[in-house]
Amino acid sequence: MDVPLVLMTRFFQLVSERKFAEAERVLERIHARMKNSGKEEFNKGYLDALNGIILSVRSSGGSYEFFSNLDLTDVPSLKKHYEDFKKNARNRFQADYDIGYFSALTDFLRVILKTVSRTKGEDQANR
């Protein structure tokens, strides 16, 4: 993928901070960067997942929604979900769309895990 990790990290941070207008602007930049990569189905799956993340976090009303039920302090659970998504993203029997979709979810959880780890490290340092 041709999108810098810093751009993806910014998108995920904005979503987690519920700054949806800014997150959508970053999503437009991500879409523009992915346009000419030649991986149309992968990109469609990836972008659909990112749009789904925004919609899910924004609405956060349904009890069955993955992101509204995600406990961002439960690191073992986050790691389990991360490994599950990563496994699906690397499954060579998946369609390109599905690989893109699971890759976006993997990236999302990777950023969350890094953020949680950094926050816990800062909390321990301030004690």
Backbone bond lengths (Angstrom), bond angles and torsions (degrees), N, CA, C in turn:
res aa  C-N    CA-C-N  psi(-1)  N-CA   C-N-CA  omega(-1)  CA-C   N-CA-C  phi
1 M - - - 1.437 - - 1.530 108.52 -
2 D 1.318 116.44 148.18 1.450 121.78 -174.93 1.529 113.70 -100.09
3 V 1.302 118.59 18.43 1.462 121.63 -177.71 1.523 109.12 -99.83
4 P 1.324 117.55 126.35 1.463 119.72 179.25 1.529 111.89 -62.85
5 L 1.311 115.74 142.85 1.455 121.34 -179.22 1.526 111.44 -59.43
6 V 1.317 116.96 -34.26 1.467 120.05 -179.68 1.533 110.78 -63.15
7 L 1.320 117.39 -35.49 1.463 121.46 178.42 1.526 110.25 -68.91
8 M 1.328 116.01 -42.30 1.461 120.30 177.78 1.530 110.40 -64.28
9 T 1.314 116.72 -43.20 1.458 121.03 179.61 1.529 110.09 -60.77
10 R 1.310 116.33 -42.88 1.464 120.42 179.36 1.529 110.62 -61.66
11 F 1.320 116.63 -43.39 1.469 120.72 178.27 1.530 110.59 -57.59
12 F 1.313 116.16 -49.73 1.460 120.21 -177.02 1.529 111.77 -66.34
13 Q 1.319 117.02 -36.27 1.464 119.84 177.20 1.525 110.73 -64.48
14 L 1.319 116.43 -44.22 1.459 120.34 -179.98 1.526 111.39 -62.72
15 V 1.319 117.18 -41.09 1.465 120.35 178.31 1.519 109.94 -63.53
16 S 1.337 116.50 -45.92 1.467 118.79 -178.48 1.528 111.85 -66.08
17 E 1.340 117.20 -25.61 1.467 121.64 175.88 1.528 111.82 -88.09
18 R 1.341 115.82 0.88 1.466 123.45 178.69 1.538 112.39 63.58
19 K 1.307 116.56 32.96 1.467 122.46 175.85 1.531 107.07 -99.18
20 F 1.330 114.76 75.87 1.454 120.91 -168.87 1.526 114.14 -69.56
21 A 1.302 118.36 -37.91 1.472 120.66 -179.65 1.531 109.85 -62.28
22 E 1.323 116.52 -44.44 1.464 119.91 178.10 1.523 110.90 -66.78
23 A 1.332 116.60 -39.74 1.466 120.76 179.33 1.524 110.76 -62.29
24 E 1.325 116.97 -38.75 1.467 120.49 178.73 1.519 111.39 -67.42
25 R 1.334 117.71 -34.37 1.470 120.15 175.91 1.530 110.34 -66.27
26 V 1.323 116.56 -40.64 1.467 120.25 177.44 1.531 109.25 -66.25
27 L 1.335 117.07 -38.28 1.457 121.11 177.63 1.533 110.98 -61.08
28 E 1.313 117.12 -38.18 1.475 120.50 176.31 1.529 110.69 -62.81
29 R 1.324 116.64 -39.95 1.468 120.32 177.72 1.530 110.60 -66.04
30 I 1.320 116.58 -39.30 1.468 120.87 177.33 1.520 109.64 -62.67
31 H 1.326 116.30 -45.02 1.473 120.98 179.24 1.526 110.39 -59.59
32 A 1.317 117.11 -44.02 1.466 120.98 179.67 1.530 111.19 -62.64
33 R 1.333 117.74 -38.41 1.468 121.37 179.77 1.522 111.74 -69.07
34 M 1.338 116.30 -31.29 1.460 120.50 -176.50 1.527 112.89 -84.49
35 K 1.327 117.86 -18.76 1.463 122.67 -172.04 1.525 114.03 -49.83
36 N 1.300 117.53 -47.21 1.461 120.94 -171.26 1.527 113.82 -98.67
37 S 1.318 117.19 20.31 1.463 119.08 -176.58 1.526 113.16 -81.32
38 G 1.332 117.90 -16.60 1.457 120.42 179.61 1.521 114.01 82.68
39 K 1.306 117.39 5.51 1.468 122.07 179.53 1.529 108.61 -110.80
40 E 1.316 116.06 66.51 1.461 120.35 -171.00 1.522 113.81 -59.51
41 E 1.313 118.28 -48.45 1.467 120.84 -177.25 1.523 111.54 -68.78
42 F 1.333 116.92 -42.49 1.464 120.85 176.84 1.522 109.29 -58.67
43 N 1.336 116.43 -48.87 1.465 121.50 -178.79 1.527 111.60 -61.14
44 K 1.333 116.70 -40.56 1.466 120.43 179.16 1.526 109.89 -62.06
45 G 1.312 117.66 -44.75 1.463 121.11 178.58 1.517 111.43 -63.94
46 Y 1.328 116.34 -42.70 1.460 121.33 -179.25 1.530 110.49 -63.05
47 L 1.326 116.16 -48.65 1.466 120.84 -178.58 1.523 111.76 -67.48
48 D 1.340 117.38 -36.57 1.462 119.94 176.56 1.528 110.44 -62.90
49 A 1.326 116.86 -39.30 1.469 120.16 177.74 1.530 110.37 -64.18
50 L 1.331 117.03 -43.09 1.469 120.04 179.64 1.531 111.06 -63.61
51 N 1.329 116.14 -42.34 1.469 119.60 175.99 1.519 110.65 -62.73
52 G 1.324 116.45 -40.14 1.461 120.69 178.48 1.516 112.25 -63.86
53 I 1.319 116.74 -36.67 1.461 120.73 177.81 1.521 109.78 -62.99
54 I 1.326 116.17 -46.68 1.469 119.88 178.90 1.531 110.31 -60.23
55 L 1.321 116.87 -48.82 1.471 120.06 -177.69 1.523 111.78 -63.13
56 S 1.308 116.45 -41.57 1.456 120.98 -178.30 1.527 111.78 -66.27
57 V 1.322 116.17 -46.01 1.462 119.75 -179.43 1.528 109.78 -68.87
58 R 1.320 117.08 -37.65 1.468 120.78 -179.84 1.533 111.23 -64.50
59 S 1.318 117.30 -45.30 1.466 119.66 -177.06 1.522 111.70 -79.04
60 S 1.315 117.29 -39.08 1.469 125.41 -178.73 1.517 114.48 21.56
61 G 1.314 115.02 51.97 1.456 118.73 178.71 1.515 113.53 -114.29
62 G 1.315 117.53 -28.10 1.452 120.01 -175.37 1.512 113.35 -83.08
63 S 1.309 115.98 140.64 1.466 119.61 -178.28 1.523 112.08 -74.46
64 Y 1.323 117.70 -13.60 1.459 120.35 -178.47 1.527 113.19 -98.84
65 E 1.308 116.53 -0.95 1.456 119.66 -178.32 1.522 110.07 -73.81
66 F 1.312 115.64 130.18 1.460 121.48 -177.17 1.526 111.70 -58.50
67 F 1.311 117.34 -49.42 1.462 120.57 -173.15 1.524 112.91 -72.90
68 S 1.322 117.65 -31.10 1.464 118.11 178.30 1.526 110.75 -73.34
69 N 1.318 117.74 -22.47 1.465 121.52 179.38 1.526 112.71 -97.14
70 L 1.298 117.56 -0.82 1.456 121.78 -176.94 1.524 110.37 -76.60
71 D 1.323 116.43 120.15 1.459 121.77 178.24 1.524 108.17 -88.39
72 L 1.317 116.36 108.34 1.460 120.74 -175.11 1.523 113.31 -74.15
73 T 1.325 117.29 -2.23 1.464 119.93 176.29 1.525 111.82 -102.38
74 D 1.324 117.57 -7.85 1.467 122.59 -178.94 1.528 109.47 -91.60
75 V 1.327 115.41 82.68 1.466 121.27 -174.79 1.530 112.46 -60.18
76 P 1.340 120.25 -43.94 1.470 118.70 178.61 1.532 112.99 -58.75
77 S 1.331 116.93 -39.35 1.457 120.64 177.99 1.529 110.99 -67.65
78 L 1.326 116.71 -42.47 1.468 120.65 177.88 1.526 110.71 -59.94
79 K 1.338 116.18 -41.93 1.468 120.27 179.53 1.522 111.18 -65.94
80 K 1.328 117.31 -37.73 1.461 120.80 178.59 1.528 110.32 -63.24
81 H 1.341 116.10 -47.07 1.467 119.83 178.46 1.533 110.42 -62.73
82 Y 1.319 116.04 -41.80 1.463 120.76 178.37 1.531 110.32 -57.02
83 E 1.320 117.06 -48.43 1.471 120.89 -179.56 1.528 111.60 -63.77
84 D 1.325 117.40 -38.79 1.471 120.85 177.93 1.531 110.84 -63.08
85 F 1.336 116.61 -46.57 1.462 119.77 179.63 1.522 111.21 -65.63
86 K 1.326 116.30 -39.96 1.458 120.36 -179.55 1.531 110.37 -63.42
87 K 1.317 116.13 -40.42 1.468 120.60 178.41 1.526 110.49 -60.94
88 N 1.333 116.80 -43.49 1.463 120.54 178.73 1.526 111.73 -68.26
89 A 1.320 117.22 -34.99 1.468 120.85 -179.95 1.525 111.24 -68.81
90 R 1.318 116.96 -27.10 1.472 121.01 -178.38 1.524 113.45 -97.07
91 N 1.321 116.78 -2.27 1.459 121.26 -178.07 1.534 109.52 -70.85
92 R 1.297 116.22 114.08 1.470 119.70 -175.76 1.524 112.94 -71.03
93 F 1.332 116.82 -8.77 1.458 119.82 178.07 1.529 112.18 -91.57
94 Q 1.315 116.66 -3.95 1.457 121.30 176.37 1.532 109.46 -78.51
95 A 1.314 115.59 151.54 1.461 120.87 173.16 1.528 108.69 -70.81
96 D 1.328 116.84 156.61 1.469 121.20 179.99 1.527 111.81 -56.22
97 Y 1.332 117.04 -38.93 1.459 120.80 178.31 1.530 109.90 -58.76
98 D 1.327 116.62 -47.95 1.466 121.02 -178.48 1.523 111.86 -65.01
99 I 1.321 116.41 -38.55 1.470 120.07 177.57 1.527 109.91 -62.22
100 G 1.328 116.79 -42.38 1.458 120.68 177.23 1.519 111.46 -63.28
101 Y 1.321 116.03 -42.95 1.461 121.23 -179.61 1.531 110.84 -61.42
102 F 1.321 116.69 -50.74 1.463 120.23 -179.05 1.532 111.57 -69.47
103 S 1.321 117.49 -28.61 1.465 120.17 176.13 1.522 110.86 -64.28
104 A 1.324 116.87 -40.35 1.469 120.44 178.01 1.526 110.53 -64.18
105 L 1.322 117.28 -42.83 1.466 120.43 179.07 1.527 110.63 -65.88
106 T 1.323 116.68 -37.19 1.464 121.28 176.75 1.521 109.91 -63.15
107 D 1.319 116.61 -46.74 1.468 120.86 179.21 1.532 110.76 -61.43
108 F 1.324 116.42 -41.87 1.459 121.10 179.32 1.529 110.64 -58.61
109 L 1.325 116.93 -49.19 1.462 119.63 -178.83 1.524 112.00 -69.74
110 R 1.327 117.90 -31.80 1.471 120.20 176.71 1.529 110.19 -62.02
111 V 1.319 117.13 -43.35 1.466 121.33 178.73 1.523 110.29 -65.89
112 I 1.326 117.05 -42.49 1.468 120.03 178.95 1.525 110.18 -61.99
113 L 1.332 117.50 -44.82 1.469 120.52 179.78 1.528 111.48 -61.51
114 K 1.326 117.03 -41.06 1.467 119.92 177.75 1.524 110.90 -64.74
115 T 1.323 116.54 -40.99 1.458 121.23 -179.81 1.529 110.50 -65.51
116 V 1.328 116.57 -43.99 1.466 120.84 179.48 1.526 110.13 -63.84
117 S 1.328 116.82 -43.12 1.467 120.43 179.43 1.520 111.15 -63.05
118 R 1.332 116.67 -42.52 1.460 121.39 179.89 1.529 110.11 -64.90
119 T 1.329 116.77 -42.38 1.460 121.42 -179.98 1.525 110.94 -64.37
120 K 1.330 116.74 -43.27 1.470 119.56 178.91 1.528 110.84 -64.90
121 G 1.338 117.12 -37.55 1.464 121.00 177.79 1.514 111.43 -64.43
122 E 1.331 117.09 -39.67 1.467 121.03 178.46 1.522 110.21 -68.71
123 D 1.327 117.68 -38.94 1.464 120.47 178.37 1.523 111.20 -62.53
124 Q 1.321 116.76 -41.66 1.464 120.57 179.77 1.526 111.59 -69.39
125 A 1.324 116.91 -34.59 1.462 121.09 179.45 1.523 111.45 -70.21
126 N 1.323 117.07 -29.15 1.475 121.33 -178.61 1.529 112.97 -83.29
127 R 1.300 118.17 -3.05 1.486 120.54 -179.39 1.484 111.45 -85.32
